[in-house]
Amino acid sequence: MLVVALIAFACQPSDDETGEPTRSEAGMDASPSPSVPSEDPSADESPEPAAGASEGAEESASPSPGDGESEGAGGGEGGGAGEVAAPESAEDLCRPEDVVVTFELEGDQEVYGSGDAPGFRVTVVNTAEQTCTVDVGGAALEVRIHSGDDRIYSTADCLKDGGAEERRLSRGVPHEFTVDWERNRSFADCRETTSSAQAGWYRANLHGDYAGDQPQLAFQLRS
């Protein structure tokens, strides 16, 4: 019994392995993040392979419905560019190559104190002559938050009726909106378990046919 106890003690993680995720861990470390309590695991979620990503700096996440192309360096997706015909009326979908999207931290804020909710500003502009339609809902333009390889949150999780939000965009007139994250964890299987993200570094990525090649946004939560 003494030998078994010594072996068990030797296998326990050190304090350094269970601390807050660092900035590098939020975007590059391949190990699971301790930023969300382990009693709320996402065991039912499938592994998240990095499609077309290089090194650990690229996001590893399972694609949401509608995603089918490899991710760019910043986690955005350019799929569908050759699948949408040129629009002839305002009701027609815009072609991805005619849409410019920007993805930024609201107010360029990088550190959030206790109770502060990170915000992500998305701006969508149609550059074509013809007014056309873009779906800007949480599934079509999906914000995902990771810490290390741990998928913390997605705007595509458990949306009612697919979560479509179609907007008609005239040439050069931007449509801007902000996605606020309430520091909670979400699950693709819609389980009722809830937990709050702990202090540490995280990263956000934008995905979707219209997202293009967007930068990863690193930010810190403080307790």
C-alpha positions in Angstrom: 0.0 0.0 0.0 2.8 2.4 0.8 4.4 1.8 -2.7 1.0 2.5 -4.4 0.5 5.7 -2.4 4.0 7.0 -3.4 3.4 6.3 -7.1 0.0 8.1 -6.9 1.7 11.1 -5.3 4.4 11.2 -7.9 1.9 11.3 -10.7 0.0 14.3 -9.3 0.4 17.6 -11.4 2.5 20.3 -9.9 1.1 23.8 -9.2 2.6 25.1 -12.5 0.5 22.7 -14.4 -2.8 23.8 -12.9 -2.4 27.6 -13.0 -4.0 30.2 -15.2 -3.5 29.9 -18.9 -0.8 32.2 -20.2 -1.0 34.3 -23.3 1.1 31.8 -25.2 -1.0 29.0 -24.0 -4.2 30.7 -25.1 -3.1 30.6 -28.7 -0.3 28.1 -29.1 -0.2 25.5 -26.3 -1.7 22.2 -27.4 -2.5 21.1 -23.9 -6.0 21.4 -22.4 -6.7 24.7 -20.6 -7.4 24.8 -16.9 -9.4 28.0 -17.4 -12.8 26.3 -17.0 -13.5 23.9 -14.1 -13.0 20.3 -15.0 -16.3 19.2 -13.5 -18.0 20.7 -16.6 -16.2 18.7 -19.3 -17.1 18.8 -23.0 -16.7 15.0 -23.2 -19.4 14.7 -25.8 -17.7 17.0 -28.3 -15.7 15.5 -31.0 -11.9 16.1 -31.3 -11.1 19.3 -33.0 -8.5 18.8 -35.7 -6.7 21.8 -37.1 -7.7 22.0 -40.8 -5.0 23.6 -42.8 -3.4 25.2 -39.8 0.3 25.5 -39.1 1.8 24.8 -35.7 -0.3 25.3 -32.5 -0.9 29.0 -33.3 -3.8 28.0 -35.6 -7.1 27.2 -34.1 -8.2 23.6 -33.5 -11.9 23.4 -33.6 -14.6 21.2 -35.1 -16.4 22.9 -38.0 -19.9 24.3 -37.5 -22.7 23.4 -39.9 -21.9 24.9 -43.3 -18.2 24.9 -42.7 -16.4 22.8 -45.3 -13.2 24.5 -46.3 -9.8 24.7 -44.6 -9.1 27.6 -42.3 -6.8 30.4 -43.1 -4.0 31.6 -40.9 -6.3 33.7 -38.7 -9.0 31.1 -38.4 -11.4 32.6 -40.9 -12.8 30.5 -43.7 -13.2 31.3 -47.4 -15.3 28.4 -48.5 -18.1 29.0 -50.9 -16.4 31.6 -53.0 -17.0 29.7 -56.2 -20.4 28.4 -55.3 -22.5 31.6 -55.2 -23.7 33.1 -58.5 -23.4 36.8 -59.1 -26.5 38.5 -57.5 -29.2 39.9 -59.7 -31.5 41.3 -57.0 -31.2 42.5 -53.4 -32.7 39.1 -52.2 -29.8 37.2 -53.8 -26.8 36.1 -51.7 -23.7 38.2 -52.0 -20.7 36.4 -53.4 -18.0 35.9 -50.7 -15.4 37.5 -52.9 -17.5 40.7 -53.0 -17.7 41.0 -49.2 -15.1 42.5 -46.9 -15.3 41.6 -43.2 -13.2 43.0 -40.3 -13.0 41.4 -36.8 -11.7 43.4 -33.9 -11.8 43.6 -30.1 -14.4 46.2 -29.1 -12.6 49.4 -28.2 -9.3 47.6 -28.8 -9.5 46.5 -25.1 -7.3 43.5 -24.3 -7.7 43.1 -20.6 -11.1 42.6 -18.9 -11.6 42.9 -15.1 -14.1 41.0 -13.0 -17.6 41.4 -14.4 -16.4 42.9 -17.7 -17.7 41.1 -20.8 -15.4 41.0 -23.8 -16.9 42.3 -27.0 -16.0 41.5 -30.6 -16.8 44.0 -33.3 -17.7 42.6 -36.8 -18.0 44.9 -39.8 -19.4 43.6 -43.1 -19.2 45.6 -46.4 -20.5 44.7 -49.8 -18.1 45.9 -52.5 -20.2 44.8 -55.5 -22.4 47.2 -57.5 -25.6 45.1 -56.9 -27.3 45.3 -53.5 -27.3 41.7 -52.1 -27.9 39.7 -48.9 -25.5 38.4 -46.3 -26.3 36.1 -43.3 -24.6 37.7 -40.3 -26.1 35.3 -37.7 -24.1 33.4 -35.1 -23.7 30.3 -37.3 -22.9 32.0 -40.6 -20.4 34.4 -39.0 -19.4 32.3 -36.0 -17.2 33.6 -33.2 -15.3 30.8 -31.4 -13.3 31.2 -28.2 -10.5 28.9 -27.2 -7.9 28.6 -24.5 -5.2 26.3 -25.7 -7.0 23.4 -27.4 -10.0 23.8 -25.1 -13.1 25.0 -27.0 -14.8 27.4 -24.6 -17.6 29.1 -26.5 -19.2 29.4 -29.9 -22.0 31.7 -31.1 -23.2 28.7 -33.3 -24.1 26.6 -30.3 -27.8 25.8 -29.8 -29.2 28.5 -32.0 -33.0 28.5 -32.6 -34.2 28.0 -36.2 -30.6 28.0 -37.4 -29.9 31.5 -36.1 -30.0 33.1 -39.5 -29.9 37.0 -39.6 -30.0 38.1 -43.2 -29.1 41.7 -44.0 -29.3 43.5 -47.4 -26.1 45.4 -48.0 -25.8 48.2 -50.5 -22.4 48.9 -52.1 -20.0 50.5 -49.6 -22.5 50.8 -46.7 -21.0 48.9 -43.7 -23.1 46.7 -41.4 -21.5 46.7 -38.0 -22.5 44.7 -34.9 -20.9 43.5 -31.7 -20.8 40.0 -30.2 -20.6 40.2 -26.4 -19.3 37.2 -24.5 -20.7 36.8 -21.0 -17.6 34.7 -19.9 -19.7 31.5 -19.9 -19.1 28.2 -21.5 -21.3 26.8 -24.3 -21.8 23.3 -25.6 -22.7 22.1 -29.1 -25.0 19.4 -27.5 -27.0 22.1 -25.6 -26.5 20.5 -22.2 -27.9 22.6 -19.3 -24.5 22.5 -17.4 -23.1 26.0 -17.0 -19.8 27.3 -15.8 -17.9 30.6 -15.9 -14.5 31.1 -17.5 -11.7 31.7 -15.0 -8.9 34.2 -15.1 -6.4 33.8 -17.9 -5.7 34.4 -21.6 -8.1 33.4 -24.3 -8.3 33.8 -28.1 -11.3 34.5 -30.4 -11.6 33.6 -34.1 -14.2 34.4 -36.7 -15.4 31.6 -39.1 -17.8 31.5 -42.0 -17.9 31.7 -45.8 -17.8 35.5 -45.7 -15.2 35.7 -42.8 -12.1 35.6 -45.0 -8.7 35.5 -43.4 -9.1 37.1 -40.0 -6.6 37.6 -37.2 -6.8 35.7 -33.9 -7.8 38.1 -31.1 -6.0 37.4 -27.8 -7.4 38.8 -24.6 -7.1 38.4 -20.9 -9.8 37.8 -18.2 -9.0 38.9 -14.7 -10.8 37.8 -11.5 
